Amino acid sequence: MIIDTSNVATRQEKVKIITDTLEKGIKELFESEKYKEYLSKMSKLHNYSFNNSILILLQKPDATMVASITSWNKDFHRYVNKGEHGIMILAPCNYKKPTAKPLFDKDGNREKDENGNPLYSVEYVDVRTYKPAYVYDVSQTNGEPVPRLGEEELKGKVDNYDKIMAALNAVATVDIAYEVITSGAKGYYSSSEKKIVLNEGMSDRQTIKTLIHETAHSMLHDKDHLQLTGEQKDRQTREVEAESVAFTVCSYLGLDTSDYSFGYIGGWAGSRQLDAVKESMETIRKCSSEIISSIEQQLHPSIHAEHSIAQKADRQRSIAV
């Protein structure tokens, strides 16, 4: 799916056309029978809270899909590999706490026993605490294949790959490293180390797409940034946003990632479906535009400077009017 924006004047208009196409493609995926079958299976996975998502990623930044050992065994017919260490989360634990309640007579006076001591009844109130529990990433298990949507990995070379990667390296504000990732993840962003890690040996298309995806995470979902802004985004929202940005920027660069990105976004959106994309659309467009602008500045500095001057002049004219 190559999206033609050659006749569109501004970057903002191009980004809107691309993200509108993204919405349409995701909607068609959600309406497919394949997606319904996928949801039926994946609905058995637990939806972890914001705080637990942070705990999971701090312990295993390349985690892609986590579940309890019981869920892996019963729902997916997969089994934890010998010697694997669990990922600790905080599981809610409810119990009844006895509470003394003063007794009053019909006139509103405190009831007392024969010795003049106040009488009480005992009521039990619900109290929630948390206890350590352990989950495991899919990479720590073996057994039946896990359901997937779309392509397993993008293939193919990209023209001007070295120039695009050099531009993306300049755009990223954190270190970038290449490692062999055994979990099956194509890459990950570590908030604690402020570092993007990419899997070694991937194709040009997959490497570019993954680097943009992780750059979006570093810009939008760094734990310090979220704490500073007070935002709380669950794992589903973060993945939908990052992959939507990756699809948008790649499309702008003329790279088609729809077969991979639509399935990825659909998998993370879950039962929220298109709402998950629409709710984040402003964030997706803003971040995409920011990355594209930075890439253009690296690839075409003179054109970018002229464009910036023209935009500034347009703003000044509009203010004057």
Secondary structure, 3 states (H helix, E strand, C coil): CCCCCCCCCCHHHHHHHHHHHHHHHHHHHHCCHHHHHHHHHHCCCCCCCHHHHHHHHHHCCCCCCEECHHHHHHHHCEEECCCCCCEEEEEEEEEEEEEEEECECCCCCECECCCCCECEEEEEEEEEEEEEEEEEEHHHEEECCCCCCCCCCCCCCCCCHHHHHHHHHHHCCCEEEEECCCCCCCEEEECCCCEEEEECCCCHHHHHHHHHHHHHHHHHCCHHHHHHHCCCCCHHHHHHHHHHHHHHHHHHCCCCCHHHHHHHHHHHHHHHCHHHHHHCHHHHHHHHHHHHHHHHHHHCHHHHHHHHHHHHHHHHHHHHC
